[in-house]
Amino acid sequence: MEDAKDKVLFCLFKVYGVDDRSVVSKRPKLVFATYVGTDVGVLKKARAGMQGEQVKEQLFGSAPAFSFQINGSDMDAFSARHISEVILRAGGAHKPVRYEFGGQESVPLTDILGEDAQCLQAEFVKISGSA
């Protein structure tokens, strides 16, 4: 992103929450990210929030989407793990086993929650009667 230091960029992509405990279920999650370069001026930064909402409205309409902003100095925020954490924090009670990003890249819930993920999965199996 070296050539985008003075730019505001909008990014849209789809991530799948995958649950394959008893049957395979793939739930699409729409993700909208705003990148703000380190050399973006104050006025451009201020407009980025409003313009981002307009872009999101045009792309999604009223469909829910996960949104976050990436500051140019924090490119780690654009990792699959970070995006999975954003989706997980905003998600409901039924957690997937992993998030798939395409191209064979996925983030298992255990990578984010550790042992807590295994407890959640065991509790789900106990409640639902799934194997």
Secondary structure, DSSP 4 states (H G I P E B T S, - for coil): -GGGTT-EEEEEEEEEEEE-SSS-EEEEEEEEEEEE-TT--HHHHHHHHHHHHHHHHHHHTTS--EEEEEETT-GGGGSHHHHHHHHHHHS-SS--SEEEEETTEEEEHHHHHTHHHHHHHHHHHHHH---
